[in-house]
Amino acid sequence: MTPPTIGVLALQGDVREHLAALRATGAEARPVRRPGELAEVDGLVLPGGESTTMAKLAARFGMLQPLRDAVRAGLPAYGSCAGMILLADTVLDAPADQETIGGLDVTVRRNAFGRQVDSFETEVQLAGVPGPPLHAVFIRAPWVEEAGPAVEVLGRVEGGPADGKIVAVRQGRLVATSFHPELTGDTRVHALFVELVREVVELVPGARAMRARDHASSAGAGADAGSEGRTS
Amino acid sequence: MSLNHSEPTGTGTDRVKRGMAEQLKGGVIMDVVTPEQAKIAEDAGAVAVMALERVPADIRVEGGIARMSDPDMIEGIIGAVSIPVMAKARIGHFVEAQVLQALGVDYVDESEVLTPADEAHHIVKSAFTVPFVCGATDLGEALRRISEGAAMIRSKGEAGTGNVVEATRHMRAIRAGIKRLGTLDETELFVAAKELRAPYDLVAEVARTGALPVVLFTAGGIATPADAAMMMQLGAQGVFVGSGIFKSGDPAQRAAAIVQATTFFDDPSVIAKVSRGLGEAMVGINVSTLPESEQYAKRGW
């Protein structure tokens, strides 16, 4: 069976680390910056970085709506840290005009653990991830303050001032973690996501081809996908 | 693999400090002197702001001793934006760094743009919880700073000139240094460590991996979207812009343009598009006409 093709949103952030983690699990991984590239992947990782920067760049380059449409149409997505914020339906402690892709029925608080001096490493036990607890790196990380009924809580912080806070969730084809598995060399979270993508590809084998066709028809004949939607 | 349970936990670890810089990659960090400028930077898509009292171009004009900024000003900027806030301490001035850590800044820049406080010693950065970024003109200097605990390196460039030539030299020198290490055998690496005046372990690590163990940004003289994209093509993982934005005719638009050019650094059509109609760039200074005492890149060792 051919491995699934998974994109990493490459507007800003720790893209390279996610690409490496995905490749280590046997997926084909590639950076995605344009709508045409988004149409050619079976799943998408939203990396760590600055969520405000990524959202603004996505809006300026005509990527925000295609991202929303793709997630709504069932494209599997995994977000770490800033990526979790981008997938959340509601964000607290964000600039008033911050936009998200949405799809996860959660309320996420940005920089919830504090500033950089409060960033930390700890162990987190994740439901659905076999083996010992994950070594989790939290960097100016968000947490999930409220999760809707359809959201499965995969992991919580244990001990310390943030004891019990939700830091990993799944809702259908969307997965999000507050922490950065891409920074540790432990690829179990990526393996979980790649498996999810694989199942979706088997279930709906023509999904990627359909998205690519839709993109080609909406971009218009002869239009360069790369320059679509660019505004200043 | 990190299934090893002896890995460090808690705050202020190397991974948390270096990992913070990983999150800034592909982004632009902008010098700001007021909360209003910080908001403009955040709205333009900056990944972080550098809070300082005077931008380098003004430090050059006004002269005098340049120090850490007023804590009230730094707190005002921290309160104004949700993105990370960095601030500068003088080279060797560990108490300024302690103050910045106490104020809650997210990264300290031990910076040659300020007047050095110690002629021989840099701050022992590994002793802090807050991470540090330091300037470097070549690989040896970068590795010396990393051995002191720097979690991020930037080229020094010649800040406040609007002239990118020094940043280019430093980026090329660091890259060439890394490439050269990859060609050496084990015996030669001991000599290389001596020549670079850097710890052998770090030298051997760079030779093995072909990269610095921390994120490498560029800084110093970047004034246009094309400058930023050129630095990215030369191997920078992100860009600091100092005087180039708020000393230009239309800061908000120039800031947004530099952010976009940094993301699409390998796409000339985007760089062309965002370079249009930006108004006046900052007035530049020719580095070769600067007296040696005013060349910031020579500060630090």
Interface residues (C-beta under 8 A of the other chain):
Chain A: A10 L11 Q12 G13 D14 V15 R16 E17 R33 G48 G49 E50 T52 T53 K56 L57 R60 F61 C81 A82 D93 A94 P95 R110 N111 R115 Q116 V117 D118 S119 F120 E121 T122 E123 G131 P132 H135 V137 F138 I139 R140 H180 L183 T184 G185 D186 G226 S227 R230 S232
Chain B: M1 S2 L3 H5 E7 P8 T9 G10 T11 G12 T13 R15 V16 G19 M20 E22 Q23 L24 K25 G26 G27 E42 D43 A44 G45 A46 V47 A48 V81 S82 I83 P84 Q101 G104 V105 D106 Y107 T129 V130 P131 Q253 A256 A257 V259 Q260 T263 F264 D267 S269 V270 K273 V274 R276
